[in-house]
Amino acid sequence: MKPKIAITMGDAAGIGPEIILKSLNNEYIYKICKPVVFGDLKVLEKAMKIVNLSNRFNVIKDLGDCRFSYGTVDVLNFNNLDINNFNYGIESSMCGKAAVEYTMRAARMCQDKIMDAMVSAPLNKKSMQMANYKYSGQTQIIGELTDSKNYSVMLISQNIRAIMLTDHLALIDACKAVKKNKVYKMIKLANTSLKMIGVSNPIIAVSALNPHSSEMGLFGKEEIKEITPAIYKAKKEKIDVIGPIPADSVFMKARDQLCDVIIYMFHDQANITLKTLSFGKIVVLQIGVPIIRTTVGHGTAFDIAGKNMAKEENLTEAIRVASECFSKNRQIGGKESLIKKSSLN
């Protein structure tokens, strides 16, 4: 069964509309899923001209209106943008508000099993905040909307997976946030999430915070006081976890397929490695929430928006990963997503 996937347009002033249309111009997408774009038809029509494609739009009110056919883009039209006051590459409260609306609607429909998964084009944090939303990003929107308490994101690049213990924090604050209970909960979350996507016996590697894993406390006490006790606690629960391993070498464990995921202590530990390896190809999978949601590993790219320069491969891969997660979750006992409501309104 091919999953029904909601693809949210993100910030209209960014590259989201362009990469969506380019991805849906790939027949492969329609072989693995049933995509529906959540966005504004006028903006999508403008983007279609920019990317020099001639696919047809099918505006829907109900899933029964969808064609799910290559060459036709099914669109749930929110009609929430004024095309006459719209400019690429510029932050605006209008675009920020619209992007949040797409995200919230898609998440609710995934919760209600109307859609099986969602894939997010990037939104712009400043535009979102101009619209008086205080979220740090779409991850927080979905976490709060689903009333999830312990959630995070998993970065996926080929066979490499990584989770960040802390995300968008100043480095000094990130170091202060490395606490035993937080590390333990993240190990538990990683273990559960990997099993949900089909890894039957996960091996989890935990990065150190300090150089050389602190050399038995010479370069900091976090490994001794916080990270190692969390690992021991998880081991007592039969979780296969190793570490703390120095951050400059833990990646080798993933490269050599000796672990299934790495838990890094802060943002740049994970991103420097992965972006060096696969910039523009990283898929972000949200974990710890009751829905399947992926997104791209890049931002709105305002500098190239509206210029037909954006490459769609990252979004195409995000759609593939979402489809694969749905399939694997069903195979290991996840309930089939049934249409519980007939209307999209």
Secondary structure, DSSP 8 states (H G I E B T S, - for coil): ---EEEEE---TTTTHHHHHHHHTTSHHHHHH-EEEEEE-HHHHHHHHHHTT---EEEE-SSGGG----TTEEEEEE-----GGG--TT---HHHHHHHHHHHHHHHHHHHTTSSSEEEE----HHHHHHTT---SSHHHHHHHHTT-SS-EEEEEETTEEEEESS-SS-HHHHHHT--HHHHHHHHHHHHHHHHHTT-SS-EEEEE-SSGGGGGTTTT-SHIIIIIHHHHHHHHHTT-EEEEEE-TTTTHHHHHTTS-SEEEESSHHHHHHHHHHHHTTT-EEEEESSSS-EEEESS---TTTTTTT----HHHHHHHHHHHHHHHHHHHTT--------S---
